[in-house]
Amino acid sequence: MPDRNHFSKIEVLNSPAVCYHWYFMLADQQLKEDHLVSTAVGNCFRYESSNLTSLERLWNFTMREIIFIGHGEYVLEQREIGRQRMTRVLEELGLAISRGKRQ
């Protein structure tokens, strides 16, 4: 293991997602309601070497996220509803849809 003293102190981090800020803000707090829905937009930074073969995937980009916070069943249900709605919108616009890995 390298000696930490040979590395510079970390002073800045680039966020890989915009939802993380919500999770840090809500940590150790009790929600007033059963759930919370929010949206966030911001710059994201990711280095994904295997995906950087063309200009379709960049190191930095703007991301908008819809954030569902609550019980697992609620979050999964809302995510699926959102996915179905966006599929219809994209199909109506005539845009190609590529479904990534489901988690």
Secondary structure, DSSP 8 states (H G I E B T S, - for coil): ---GGGS--------S-STHHHHHHHTT---SSS-EEEEEEEEEE---GGGTTSTTS-SEEEEEEEEEES-HHHHHHHHHHHHHHHHHHHHHTT---------
